Amino acid sequence: MITLYRYTLPLVRPVATRHGPLAVRTGLLVRKGESWGEAAPWPGLSRESLAEAEAELQSWRAHPAGGRVYAPQSSSVAFALDSITDKVGTARRAVRQIEEPHSTPPSTRNIPINALLSDEPLDAALDAVRNAGFRTLKLKVGRQSVRADAERVLEVHRQLGPGIKLRLDANRAWTLPDALDFARRISAVPLEYIEEPLQNPDELPAFHERSGLPVALDEALLEQPLDHFRDWRGVRAVVIKPTILGGLRAAERLAAVATECGWWPVFSAVYESGVGIRALAHLAARCGAPEVAMGFDTYRCLAADVLQPRLAIRNGALDLQAANRAEVCVEKLQELA
């Protein structure tokens, strides 16, 4: 039996989107037997709307083959349907593996996560990062002047010290001269990488050559196949958002190419509920390097969740065994006819 639901969850604080601030997260859940999947397009980033994803899921549910050979047309729906199939391993098969003592290496039972810091006041936010035991921090830049952004990075490094790894994400904020100016100002700060610093991504190899900073690809994956970047120097990581990039199977293929190129696949969330985050965590357990932090900290932005209990994030890592035991609270959902 296939059941569809809609959820609405409050956010801890409004999140900026291309269509303005968002105060709640709305998405769709799919239940097939004991397995759950999530389709939650992100406004302004996903190509499909929530209404379009719902219409496609309704079409899938009515498919004569019962969904077994359905080819999803949108990324969020592909993510949901991949999550409820044993082929991808995020449903019952993955649960069995993670619960069996000798089937999964201990390193994959806790998925490290990078803390995410945007425009919050630094002192309280950095205290929260330290208290939660995070070992990697991703800091948003490119929202102020180059000088102010650089001073913020320097202050974060001063307060956290070398014990916490630092990533930056500029969301294509700068021209090449501005990005090089920023790199010069923070030259004393060791970085894992800076994500998409340039308005013109074709200049990323030149930026790396002139700044020495490693870069990560994100928005570029929406524009070009990953093979396009094989010969680029300076790439350290590829940020893979399965909800946006075609689902879990497509993400596995991207991760395989990234690994072949010597780059880190960093799986990243877009404010999914615990159902989606759990599927992403299983993907990271299979395809990610155990020591590389994943981008799942948007989960902390949800003031409530559909899972009971909420996913356990301790010492900067998500506990997969505890995640598998969490149940969807159907009472919080609206069933769709």
Secondary structure, 3 states (H helix, E strand, C coil): CEEEEEEEEEEEEEECCCCCCEEEEEEEEEEECCEEEEECCCCCCCCCCHHHHHHHHHHHHCCCCCCCCCCCCCHHHHHHHHHCCCCCCCCHHHHHHHHCCCCCCHHHCEEEECEEECCCCHHHHHHHHHHCCCCEEEEECCCCCHHHHHHHHHHHHHHHHHHCEEEEECCCCECHHHHHHHHHHCCCCCCCEEECCECCHHHHHHHHHHHCCCEEECHHHHCCCHHHHCCCCCEEEEEECCCCCCCHHHHHHHHHHHHHCCCEEEEECCCCCHHHHHHHHHHHHHHCCCCCCEECHHHHHECCCCEECCCCEECCEEEHHHHHHCEECHHHCEEEC
